[in-house]
Amino acid sequence: MPRGQKSKLRAREKRQQTRGQTRGPQATEEKEEEFPSSSPPSCSSPVSEGAACIPQECQGATPTSSPDAGVACARSDEDANSEDEERPSTSQASPCTPSSHRDPLTRKASMLVQFLLEKYKKKEAILKAEMLKVVNKKYKEHFPEIFRRASERMELVFGLELKEVNPGGQSYTLVSKLGLSSEGSLSGNKGLPKSGLLMMLLGVIFMKGNRATEEEIWEFLNVLGVHAGRRHLIFGEPRKLITKDFVQDKYLEYRQVPNSDPARYEFLWGPRAHAETSKMKVLEVLAKINDTVPCSFPNLYEEALRDEQERAA
């Protein structure tokens, strides 16, 4: 073989070798990302309750599953092209990360959320066979992950939990996470429940020592994209909702801070919230949003346990 051709061959082999070395670690990384660890968080590393934030506002981050974000994702996902040309991914992306619209599983979860909300408004049974049709048979093997994401969004955004009607898992129903006696007064302009937001407000109050100032509540709501005087797609006029509607329904108590001058106001749990939910249920929501478990908040967990014991007594 002529010397020139040998040199070219050696150069090509070196390039291929370099390329293989470069791609090696990346391929390993991609494989690790594709199959993330599914082990649940443990209580070995307690979360500092002072730093614990329902919408993770302490770190200045946008909440993973905020009501505003959930609806925004659902709307834009609905508008996306229904044909899924991308290869299905099993990576567990957050429901509303910047890349969520490129993740076919997240888009399918959003479609499933829309389907579930329609079923809820019509008070119809939810069949697994129908959900599989919504997801499309192409994604059948990824259905458990899509179902998990959709269920989580329904719970965190709308306060609705998917429960099996029969042990086989072929039929489901949506029930209020709060176990409300009347969902009517907590429904939005399209009949969408507001109990998810109420549950998070109860969580803020619990986390702040069972009373939260008006400033603390609005700081939390602003992080969710809910602002006083600005009409919200689901929650309507927020100030009226939390200072009038929730108060009249006795889910919240709104009162002047004692001896405050000028007058300042604070929120507490109302009698109906004490009757229809519990600190443990609220702590479960708080833990889920912070991607951990209730006992990761030792002080709140102990208080919630005492509350459970008092209720049982």
DOFIMAR-6231 format. One line per field, with one value per residue (C-alpha): residue number from 1; x, y negated, z negated; residue in one letter. Coordinates in Angstrom, 2 decimals. Example, Ala and Ser with C-alpha at 12.3 -4.5 7.8 and 13.67 -1.06 7.14 Angstrom:
# DOFIMAR-6231
i: 1;2
X: 12.30;13.67
Y: 4.50;1.06
Z: -7.80;-7.14
aa: A;S
# end
This chain:
# DOFIMAR-6231
i: 1;2;3;4;5;6;7;8;9;10;11;12;13;14;15;16;17;18;19;20;21;22;23;24;25;26;27;28;29;30;31;32;33;34;35;36;37;38;39;40;41;42;43;44;45;46;47;48;49;50;51;52;53;54;55;56;57;58;59;60;61;62;63;64;65;66;67;68;69;70;71;72;73;74;75;76;77;78;79;80;81;82;83;84;85;86;87;88;89;90;91;92;93;94;95;96;97;98;99;100;101;102;103;104;105;106;107;108;109;110;111;112;113;114;115;116;117;118;119;120;121;122;123;124;125;126;127;128;129;130;131;132;133;134;135;136;137;138;139;140;141;142;143;144;145;146;147;148;149;150;151;152;153;154;155;156;157;158;159;160;161;162;163;164;165;166;167;168;169;170;171;172;173;174;175;176;177;178;179;180;181;182;183;184;185;186;187;188;189;190;191;192;193;194;195;196;197;198;199;200;201;202;203;204;205;206;207;208;209;210;211;212;213;214;215;216;217;218;219;220;221;222;223;224;225;226;227;228;229;230;231;232;233;234;235;236;237;238;239;240;241;242;243;244;245;246;247;248;249;250;251;252;253;254;255;256;257;258;259;260;261;262;263;264;265;266;267;268;269;270;271;272;273;274;275;276;277;278;279;280;281;282;283;284;285;286;287;288;289;290;291;292;293;294;295;296;297;298;299;300;301;302;303;304;305;306;307;308;309;310;311;312;313
X: 0.00;1.46;2.80;0.19;-2.71;-1.19;-0.93;-4.56;-5.66;-3.75;-5.23;-8.74;-8.22;-6.98;-10.05;-12.39;-10.59;-10.81;-14.46;-15.13;-13.37;-15.35;-18.68;-18.00;-18.67;-21.58;-23.22;-22.84;-24.29;-27.25;-27.92;-27.86;-30.25;-32.61;-33.10;-33.06;-33.08;-36.61;-35.74;-37.98;-36.48;-35.58;-35.80;-32.05;-31.47;-34.19;-35.13;-34.70;-38.24;-37.09;-35.78;-38.63;-40.77;-43.95;-43.13;-39.35;-39.29;-36.40;-34.12;-35.87;-37.00;-40.29;-42.48;-42.40;-46.11;-47.65;-51.28;-50.27;-47.48;-49.64;-52.34;-49.84;-48.22;-51.53;-52.62;-49.42;-49.14;-52.67;-51.70;-48.64;-48.64;-50.37;-47.98;-45.12;-42.07;-39.66;-38.56;-40.28;-38.02;-38.24;-36.44;-38.52;-38.64;-40.47;-44.00;-43.10;-39.39;-38.31;-37.76;-41.12;-42.69;-39.95;-40.60;-43.32;-44.13;-44.81;-46.98;-48.91;-49.34;-50.81;-53.26;-54.23;-54.79;-57.19;-59.05;-59.29;-60.62;-63.34;-64.32;-64.37;-66.63;-69.01;-68.85;-68.10;-66.18;-62.53;-61.53;-57.95;-58.81;-59.92;-56.76;-54.66;-56.48;-55.63;-52.00;-51.87;-50.78;-47.33;-46.73;-48.41;-45.17;-44.64;-48.17;-47.20;-44.84;-47.35;-50.08;-47.79;-47.06;-50.71;-51.82;-49.24;-50.33;-54.01;-53.20;-50.90;-52.69;-56.33;-56.28;-57.80;-56.57;-57.04;-58.36;-59.05;-62.70;-61.79;-58.61;-57.75;-56.93;-59.24;-61.51;-60.74;-62.49;-61.29;-61.83;-60.94;-57.67;-59.23;-62.29;-64.44;-68.11;-68.94;-66.75;-69.19;-67.98;-64.39;-64.86;-63.41;-65.04;-65.08;-65.97;-62.31;-61.71;-59.67;-58.96;-55.37;-54.59;-56.44;-54.39;-51.17;-52.36;-53.12;-49.60;-48.06;-50.06;-49.02;-45.39;-45.41;-46.47;-50.22;-50.61;-49.28;-49.27;-51.00;-47.54;-46.31;-49.40;-49.06;-45.32;-46.19;-49.01;-46.86;-44.31;-47.17;-48.07;-51.18;-51.35;-53.88;-56.06;-55.03;-57.66;-56.38;-57.46;-58.57;-58.80;-60.55;-59.81;-57.34;-57.91;-61.67;-61.02;-58.81;-60.18;-63.88;-64.75;-62.43;-63.26;-67.05;-66.76;-64.87;-61.77;-59.65;-59.80;-58.72;-58.14;-56.16;-52.84;-53.39;-52.04;-50.76;-50.62;-50.95;-53.32;-51.84;-53.71;-53.02;-54.52;-55.30;-57.03;-60.78;-63.04;-64.06;-60.43;-59.84;-62.94;-62.37;-58.61;-55.64;-52.14;-50.78;-52.63;-51.36;-47.82;-48.01;-48.72;-45.93;-43.51;-44.55;-43.98;-40.55;-39.85;-39.39;-41.39;-43.36;-40.91;-38.19;-39.77;-39.27;-41.01;-43.97;-44.21;-44.31;-47.03;-48.99;-48.71;-50.00;-52.89;-53.70;-53.65;-55.95;-58.38;-58.36;-59.00
Y: 0.00;-3.44;-5.48;-8.25;-5.82;-4.22;-7.64;-8.42;-5.02;-5.57;-9.06;-7.72;-4.98;-7.58;-9.76;-6.81;-5.80;-9.35;-9.53;-6.23;-7.42;-10.66;-8.91;-6.21;-8.25;-10.07;-6.80;-5.62;-8.92;-8.66;-5.12;-6.19;-9.07;-6.81;-4.53;-6.76;-5.28;-4.59;-4.19;-6.37;-9.13;-8.02;-9.80;-9.49;-13.07;-15.28;-18.41;-21.64;-22.86;-26.44;-25.87;-23.65;-25.42;-24.22;-25.76;-25.68;-29.47;-29.44;-28.50;-30.92;-28.04;-27.76;-25.12;-21.77;-21.26;-24.62;-25.14;-27.82;-25.74;-22.64;-24.42;-26.19;-22.88;-21.22;-23.99;-24.12;-20.34;-20.19;-22.55;-20.49;-18.18;-14.93;-12.84;-11.68;-11.32;-11.30;-8.03;-7.45;-8.30;-6.86;-9.79;-11.29;-14.92;-17.43;-18.22;-21.71;-21.91;-24.04;-20.85;-19.33;-19.96;-17.89;-14.96;-12.75;-11.13;-14.50;-15.48;-12.22;-12.82;-16.26;-14.69;-12.19;-15.04;-16.73;-13.42;-12.90;-16.42;-15.89;-12.64;-14.38;-17.20;-14.68;-12.41;-9.42;-6.26;-6.19;-2.99;-1.90;-0.81;-4.38;-5.85;-3.51;-4.80;-8.39;-7.46;-5.52;-1.88;-3.05;-4.16;-1.20;0.02;-3.48;-3.74;-3.21;-6.22;-8.37;-7.38;-8.26;-11.73;-12.44;-11.22;-13.39;-16.49;-15.82;-15.54;-18.54;-20.93;-20.04;-18.18;-15.10;-11.56;-8.65;-5.61;-2.11;-1.12;2.56;4.45;5.28;1.66;1.57;-1.16;-4.34;-7.30;-10.77;-11.81;-15.00;-14.69;-16.82;-14.60;-17.72;-17.46;-19.90;-20.35;-22.84;-25.92;-25.02;-24.77;-27.15;-28.85;-25.57;-23.34;-22.60;-22.09;-24.57;-22.19;-21.67;-25.34;-25.22;-22.19;-24.06;-27.15;-24.94;-23.56;-27.05;-27.88;-24.61;-25.15;-28.70;-27.59;-27.22;-30.88;-32.70;-36.44;-37.87;-38.85;-35.24;-33.89;-36.34;-35.67;-32.00;-32.69;-35.05;-32.26;-30.14;-32.91;-33.89;-37.65;-39.86;-41.80;-39.67;-37.17;-33.60;-30.97;-28.49;-30.44;-33.59;-36.71;-35.37;-37.93;-37.27;-33.53;-33.38;-36.25;-35.78;-32.39;-30.14;-32.16;-32.02;-28.26;-28.11;-26.50;-29.51;-32.03;-35.59;-37.95;-40.97;-40.24;-41.09;-44.52;-45.30;-49.00;-49.66;-46.71;-43.51;-40.32;-36.60;-33.28;-30.22;-26.93;-27.28;-24.85;-23.08;-22.42;-20.89;-18.73;-17.55;-17.11;-16.62;-17.92;-14.55;-14.72;-18.25;-17.19;-14.37;-16.95;-19.19;-16.25;-15.18;-18.66;-18.74;-15.22;-13.62;-11.84;-13.30;-12.16;-14.23;-17.17;-15.92;-18.75;-18.95;-15.15;-14.92;-17.58;-15.77;-12.49;-14.20;-15.57;-12.05;-10.68;-13.46;-12.75;-9.02;-9.76
Z: 0.00;0.93;-2.01;-1.54;-1.81;-4.94;-6.60;-5.78;-7.14;-10.40;-10.77;-10.22;-12.83;-15.35;-14.73;-15.22;-18.41;-19.79;-18.89;-20.66;-23.83;-23.80;-23.31;-25.90;-29.05;-27.38;-26.46;-30.05;-31.31;-28.97;-30.11;-33.75;-33.03;-31.12;-34.10;-37.19;-40.66;-41.83;-45.51;-47.69;-49.84;-53.35;-56.68;-57.30;-56.11;-57.60;-55.69;-57.62;-58.26;-58.16;-54.64;-53.48;-50.90;-49.31;-45.93;-46.59;-46.65;-49.14;-46.28;-43.95;-41.78;-39.95;-41.58;-39.84;-39.81;-40.54;-39.50;-37.03;-35.55;-35.32;-33.37;-31.13;-30.29;-29.62;-27.26;-25.23;-25.15;-23.80;-21.01;-20.12;-17.13;-18.10;-16.06;-18.28;-16.11;-19.03;-20.53;-23.92;-26.85;-30.35;-31.97;-34.78;-33.71;-35.88;-34.68;-33.55;-32.83;-29.82;-27.84;-28.80;-25.41;-23.78;-26.12;-24.62;-27.97;-29.58;-26.61;-26.91;-30.64;-29.86;-27.40;-30.08;-32.58;-30.15;-29.69;-33.46;-34.05;-31.45;-33.14;-36.51;-35.27;-33.65;-36.73;-34.50;-35.35;-34.27;-32.52;-31.99;-28.43;-27.63;-29.13;-27.00;-23.92;-24.90;-25.40;-22.10;-21.80;-20.68;-24.28;-25.99;-27.60;-29.06;-30.43;-34.11;-33.99;-32.05;-34.52;-37.47;-36.09;-35.31;-38.76;-40.48;-38.55;-39.29;-42.99;-43.31;-40.96;-41.53;-44.86;-43.22;-43.84;-41.43;-43.28;-42.01;-41.95;-41.80;-42.80;-39.18;-38.36;-35.33;-36.64;-38.61;-40.17;-41.21;-44.82;-46.64;-48.52;-51.24;-51.53;-51.19;-52.02;-49.20;-46.14;-44.57;-46.39;-45.53;-41.78;-39.23;-36.28;-34.34;-37.26;-38.05;-41.77;-43.79;-46.64;-45.45;-46.09;-49.41;-50.49;-49.72;-51.62;-54.61;-54.23;-54.33;-57.48;-59.14;-58.20;-59.59;-63.07;-62.39;-61.43;-58.38;-57.81;-54.76;-53.43;-53.72;-51.94;-49.04;-48.78;-48.33;-45.86;-43.78;-43.29;-41.92;-39.47;-41.45;-42.11;-43.91;-41.49;-38.51;-37.38;-37.22;-34.69;-37.36;-40.61;-39.40;-41.46;-44.06;-46.82;-46.82;-46.76;-49.84;-51.96;-51.13;-49.56;-51.60;-54.74;-54.19;-53.60;-56.95;-55.42;-56.39;-59.19;-58.28;-61.17;-62.32;-64.01;-67.70;-68.72;-65.21;-64.35;-61.49;-61.17;-59.73;-58.96;-59.23;-58.12;-60.25;-59.53;-59.69;-61.58;-58.39;-57.45;-60.90;-60.44;-56.87;-56.60;-58.93;-59.44;-58.33;-54.99;-54.42;-55.39;-52.82;-50.12;-51.39;-51.34;-47.84;-46.43;-48.06;-46.67;-50.07;-52.79;-55.75;-58.42;-56.71;-58.55;-62.15;-64.05;-61.66;-61.59;-65.39;-65.50;-62.79;-64.73;-67.90;-65.83;-64.58;-68.15;-69.37;-66.54;-67.33;-71.03
aa: M;P;R;G;Q;K;S;K;L;R;A;R;E;K;R;Q;Q;T;R;G;Q;T;R;G;P;Q;A;T;E;E;K;E;E;E;F;P;S;S;S;P;P;S;C;S;S;P;V;S;E;G;A;A;C;I;P;Q;E;C;Q;G;A;T;P;T;S;S;P;D;A;G;V;A;C;A;R;S;D;E;D;A;N;S;E;D;E;E;R;P;S;T;S;Q;A;S;P;C;T;P;S;S;H;R;D;P;L;T;R;K;A;S;M;L;V;Q;F;L;L;E;K;Y;K;K;K;E;A;I;L;K;A;E;M;L;K;V;V;N;K;K;Y;K;E;H;F;P;E;I;F;R;R;A;S;E;R;M;E;L;V;F;G;L;E;L;K;E;V;N;P;G;G;Q;S;Y;T;L;V;S;K;L;G;L;S;S;E;G;S;L;S;G;N;K;G;L;P;K;S;G;L;L;M;M;L;L;G;V;I;F;M;K;G;N;R;A;T;E;E;E;I;W;E;F;L;N;V;L;G;V;H;A;G;R;R;H;L;I;F;G;E;P;R;K;L;I;T;K;D;F;V;Q;D;K;Y;L;E;Y;R;Q;V;P;N;S;D;P;A;R;Y;E;F;L;W;G;P;R;A;H;A;E;T;S;K;M;K;V;L;E;V;L;A;K;I;N;D;T;V;P;C;S;F;P;N;L;Y;E;E;A;L;R;D;E;Q;E;R;A;A
# end
